[in-house]
Amino acid sequence: MFKNKLKEFASINLVLILVIGILAAFSLGGNDAIAAFINDQSPIYKGKTDKKVITLMCNVYWGTEYIKPYLAIFDQENIKITFFIGGTWAKANPDLVKLISDKGHDIGNHGYNHKLQSQLNSEDGRKEIVYTDNILKEITGRQITLFAPPSGDFNKQTLDIASALGYKTIMWSIDTIDWRDQDSNVIKNRVEKNLQNGAFILMHPTAATLVALPDIIQYAKAQGYTFDTVENQIK
């Protein structure tokens, strides 16, 4: 009987702790704080796998002329990737956004104006995500759940806002730095020497990457890697 009383007391204490935590979350910030209390807000740098699976990620604010050639390569190689799309680009190119979505590629949010999140106040940081979310959902009909901060710039506020909006913050494990280094061999070697299980490989739509892409894909396949989207890698 004494043991049963101890168990009952312990259960009551656990419930009280949970209630106090939730009440504290409410007092600190309402719905946003509750989301933070419940969800893991940590940025994700790679997939949750020990298998030879990798993901290509393409951040898009420019390079419009390379999107269709990229898609042709992905069709030919029968792989799906994750496109993180800027709101201003999506607004100007709805047909291309829809084409990307219709081909079964992941669609992610890359902010509206490519502003650095750490330099924004809470309201403006939220607007960068929400404006883009509305545009992407209107074009694709999808629920968007992945956010890649422009330039990989974020702080705790960014993570709080993204989580409260139902987003996972996505980073990368391999950076092609193709926006700076317009050399297909440099880009190719940078990827090939850093391949690892679960890798998120960041790229942009550039002429040099377009040249490097088929070789990168063939090399990865020859090493036994398969390709999947961010969404599938983090499930």
Stockholm file with secondary structure:
# STOCKHOLM 1.0

chainA/1-235         MFKNKLKEFASINLVLILVIGILAAFSLGGNDAIAAFINDQSPIYKGKTDKKVITLMCNVYWGTEYIKPYLAIFDQENIKITFFIGGTWAKANPDLVKLISDKGHDIGNHGYNHKLQSQLNSEDGRKEIVYTDNILKEITGRQITLFAPPSGDFNKQTLDIASALGYKTIMWSIDTIDWRDQDSNVIKNRVEKNLQNGAFILMHPTAATLVALPDIIQYAKAQGYTFDTVENQIK
#=GR chainA/1-235 SS CHHHHHHHHHHHHHHHHHHHHHHHHHHHHHHHHHHHHHSCCCCBCBCSCSSSEEEEEEEESSCGGGHHHHHHHHHHHTCCCEEEECHHHHHHCHHHHHHHHHTTCEEEECCSSCCCGGGSCHHHHHHHHHHHHHHHHHHHCCCCCEECCGGGCCCHHHHHHHHHTTCEEBCCSEECCTTTCCCHHHHHHHHHTTCCTTBEEEECSCHHHHHHHHHHHHHHHHTTCEECCHHHHTC
#=GC SS_cons         CHHHHHHHHHHHHHHHHHHHHHHHHHHHHHHHHHHHHHSCCCCBCBCSCSSSEEEEEEEESSCGGGHHHHHHHHHHHTCCCEEEECHHHHHHCHHHHHHHHHTTCEEEECCSSCCCGGGSCHHHHHHHHHHHHHHHHHHHCCCCCEECCGGGCCCHHHHHHHHHTTCEEBCCSEECCTTTCCCHHHHHHHHHTTCCTTBEEEECSCHHHHHHHHHHHHHHHHTTCEECCHHHHTC
//
